[in-house]
Amino acid sequence: MAKSTYLSENLTQKQIDFMLMLDDYELNIFSLEDIKEQIGNKVDEINELIENLVHKRIFSRIERGKYCRYNFRDEKVIGCFLVPDGAISYWSALHQYGLTEQFPNSVFIQTTKSKQDKTVFGVYYKFVKINAGKQAGIINEGYGNHSYRVTTLEKTLADCFDLPKYSGGYAELIRAFKEAELKSDELIKACEAIHSMAATKRMGYLAELCGKEELSDFIAFAKNQANEKYNLFDPAGVEEGEFINKWKLRLNIPKEGIIGILNKQY
């Protein structure tokens, strides 16, 4: 990153030196703890200095103790920065992978921490807390200070079938599963992580219905895992429909309706 030129007469020499130091460390988004860890005691009264630069609209405050440069607005990076183990997930990850035509009105962040939903710079962040054991299948995107975490394609779909209310619509999710180029071993790992028999059965049934031969190992896995309890195919639907013994699913969306969804007739 080339060093910026800070020629404003509104900045003190100490503030200019601090900005140049940020350039050296290539930091566009940071916390007070990050700064103290990076530079130690090189700058006196760091809290006051940063707050003064916020007042001068050089920095923006994301939340208490967390800041970014005034024009930095990467919502994925900011969202993951709000919680220490945050990852782009659910509907937001589906959109990143090009598997939904609908644009999410929130950025979904999966985390093992409790975090209240909030709006930052006009963007609404939805935090979904999961058990630590379900946190798997995460990759890094971007680079350096602009990097963020996102669930893998397989983990994204498994998470969405586990909690479809965060997927942007069940019909969209069904179509996303059909369109996705999935790997059996990764999908099996994702299902083992979420530990949701209902989600595993729904995806197994869909994989078989779609004729996804590349998922033959996953289909076998899903069948072997199936228990005796029947689950609704659409968890938000009504208790009605055909019972599919092989999958222990109740098709509260008729098979013809599911095929129509897959063919984008609905």
N, C-alpha and C positions, 0 to 999 in steps of 0.2 A: 504494500500500500504506500503510495507516495505521500510524503508529508504535506499536510494542509498548510495554507498560509493564513495566519490569524493576525489581521492588521487593524482590527476594530479598536478604536480608542476607548471603547467601553470595557475592554478586558485589561486586567492587571497583568504584569509580567509573570506573576506566579500562575495565573490562570492559563496564560499562553503556554508556559512551560509544561503545565499539566496536560493540556490538549496535545502538545507535541509528544509527550510521553505516551498518551493513549495511541497515537499514530504508530509509535515504535512497537507497541504491543499488539497493534491491529485490533483494537477493541472498539466495537460499535454498540455493544450491549453488555452490561456489566452490573455487578452488585457491589456494595461497599466492601463485602468480604473478599470479592475477587480482587478489587483494587489493593486492599491491604495485604493480600497474599502475594500479589505481583510486585508491588513496589515497597513493601515494608513501611518504614518510617521516613521515606524520602520526601514526603509532602506533609507539612504541618496542617492541622485542622482540616483534614480531608473532607469531613462531613459538611462543614460550613462552605468550603470551596465548591463542592458539587452542587449544593443547594443554591448557591449564588449563580452558578452557571445555568441551573434550571430556570431561575428567575430571569436570566438574560436570554432564554430560549436557545441556548446552545445545546442543552440536554433536555430530555423529557423524562418525567418520573413515571415509571410503569406501575409501581406500587412501592410501599415503604422499603427503602434500602435497595431498590432495583431501578436501573436507569438505562437509557439508550440515547444515542445522538438524536437530535431533534427531528431529522428527516428519516430515521430508521423505522420502517413500518412492516417488516416481514412478519406476518401474523403467525406463521408456523414456528419460527424461531422464538418469538415472544411467548407464544402459548406454552411451549416446552420449557421455557425459562422460568415460568411462573411456579412450577413444582420441580423438585430435584430429579424425579424419575419420570417426568411426563413424556408421552409419546402421542403423536397424531394418530387417530384411530377412528373406528366406526365410519360414519357417513363421510367425514373429512378424508379418511384414508381411501374409501371407495372412490371419491371424487379425484383424488390424486392419481389413482391407478386407472382413471378413465372409465370406470364401471358404472357411472350413474350420469344421467343427463340432467339431473336436478342439481342446482347449486346449493350447498348447505348454507343455512342462515346462521350457523354457529360453527365455531371450531371445536371439535371434540378432542379432548385430551384424556387419555387413560393414565391413571396413576394409582399407586398404592397408598397415597396420602389423602387426608381429608382436606378439601379445598372448596371454598364457596365459589359458585359461578360468578363471573364478573365481566364487565365490559371495559376494555382497554382501547383507547384511541378509536372508539366507535365499533370495535369488533367484540362480539359476545363469545366468551369462552365457556364451554360446558365441560366440567370435570367429572369423570366417571371413575369412582373408586372401585378397585378390584382387590381381591385377596392376593397376597404376594406370590402364591403358587401359580396364579394365572398370568403372571407377568412373564411372557416368553415371546419369541418370534418378533424381535425388534431390531431394526437396522438403522444406521445413521445415513442421513442425506445432507447435502451441502458440504461446506468446508470451513475449517477454522471457527471463527467467532460467528459464522453464519450457518453452522450445522444444527440439525435438529433430529429427533428420533421419530420413527414412524413404524407402525406394525407391518409385518410382511403381508404379502397378498393373501397367503393362506390363513394367517392369524387374523387378518382383518375380516375375512368372511366367517371364520369360526366365531369371532367375537360378535359379529352382527347377527348370526343365527342364535347365539346365546342370549343376546339382548337386542332383539330386532327393533325395539322402540327407538334405538339410536341409529338406525340404518337408513332413515329417509323414506321408508315405505316398503312393505313386504313384497309387493309386485316388483319394485325396482331391485330388491335384493335377490329375488328369484332369477331375474334376468341377468343380474351381475354374476351370479354363480355360473350360469350357462356360458357367458362370454369369457370368463376368466380362464387363463391358461395356467392350470394348477398342477402341482407336483404331489403325487400320492404320499410320499414320505413326509413332506412338509405339512400336508393337511392332517396326517395322522398325529404328528407332533403337536400341532395346534389344538386338536381335539383332546389329546391327552392333557394339555395344559389347562384348557378351560373346564375340563371335567364335567361336561354337560351331555348326558346321554341323549336328551331330547334334540339338541342341536346336531349331534353326530348323526342321529337317525334321519333327520330332515335332509341333511346334506347327502347322506348315503342314498336315500330315496331319489333325490333330484339327480345325482350323478348317474344312477341307473336309468332313470327316465330319459335323461338327455343323451344316453348312449356314450358317455365319456369313458371310452376304453382305456385311456391313459390313467384313469383313476380306479382301475380294477383292484389294485391292492387296497386302496382306501375303502372301496365298496365292501370287500371281504372283511376288512377290519370293522366297519360299521355294523355289518350283519352279526359278526361274532360278539360285538359288544352289547347288542340289543338285549334289554331285559324284558320282563313279562308285562311291564306297565305300558299301557297305551298313552301316547301323547298326541295332542292336536297338531296337525301339520302347521296351521297358523295359530300361534299361541294367543293371539289377541282375538281370535274368532270365536264363534259360538260352538257349543257342544253338540255337534251333529255331523253326519256324513259317514261314508263307507269306512269300515275297519279293514286295514291292510295287515294281515297276520304276520307276513314275512318281516315287515318293518316295525310292527307294533305301533303303527301310526293310524290316526283317524283323520281321513281327508275331509276336513271341514271346508276346504276348497276342492270341488270335484276334480278328478283327473283331467277332464276335458277343459276345465277352467285353468288349471295349471299349464296345460299345453298351450292354451290361448295366450296366457301371460308370457310364456317362453317365446312365442311367435309374435309378440307385441300386438296382439289383437285387443288387449285390454290395457 
